[in-house]
Amino acid sequence: MPSGPAGAAASLPAVTNASRAKRKRAAVRSAKRSRQNSWWHGLTAFVLIAGIALIVYTQASKPADVGPFIPDASNPTKQNTHWHAALGVYDCDHWLADGGQGGAGTWNWPAATPSGQPARVTNTNAYAGLHSHDDGVIHMEPAVSAEAGKHATLGLYFNYGGWKVSETGYSFLGTTVKNGDKCGSKAGTLQWEVGSWDGDTTGKVKQRYTVHSGNPAKYKLEQDDIVVLAFLPEGKTLASIGDPPSVPNLATALNAESAPMGTITTAPPATSGATTPATAAPASTATPKP
């Protein structure tokens, strides 16, 4: 059998072919790794771009913060920290009031803190960020987050004043009514509407309203709102009762903040559908929260 150089020469093709196959396999693996790396880098880039786009979209579509806001001592010019809304509560044939100095359709706040600020009826040591000043106007001056922004509701105002309101009736200034109670000889129902004050101070221009349904306690109050709660007999409409007497007071609502609290009134519980006059307590001489 041949041996030596001739045998070695005969084995060269096999060695060469093996090397070529090895190099080919290495090239295939390298190409595969390259494709895998490209795919991975592409996927990573896509995820990053999608994530950034989602963050941008979320921030852009995020609902804007709503007032009224809590004042910021470091930013005394901060806007929307003091809002006003006129309120009128109607019982069958008249606007409810407490007999204070504000006149028809107005009422003073029923409780004060020891320092003379408007207080929550359920805790007279706690300031009421939603209150009134013998003007029938809801003053929204939140001091805590629980009464700011979306929490500034009609229901919170009633709660602070020791009153109640729901979709079937109200208890306010000594008058308690519910759907089905009599207004004269007819059954009454609670109706309510909301308008936006147009700036008229004469009381001669009829404001425009949108009739609402559901629970008025959940209504989120806005700047210059006019809210009407009316317990009306069958056949009587909201349009027939006109504007609340408190509407012109929106123009001077800021001035009420610097005046004394005035007469603090308390009203005893009343029977359903009846009106009980309020009784006055001594006036406070302290100045409310500015």
Secondary structure, 3 states (H helix, E strand, C coil): CCCCHHHHHHHHHHHHHHHHHHHHHHHHHHHHHHHHHHHHHHHHHHHHHHHHHHHHHHHHHCCCCCCCCCCECCECCCCCCCEEEEEEEEECCEECCCCCCCCCCCCCCCCECCCCCEEECCEEEEECCEECCCCCEEEECCCCHHHCHHHCEHHHHHHHHCCEEECCEEEECCEEEECCCEECCEEEEEEEEEEECCCCCCCCCCCCEEEECCCHHHCECCCCEEEEEEEEECCCCHHHHCCCCCHHHHHHHHHHCCCCCECCEECCCCCECCCCCCEECCCECCCCCC
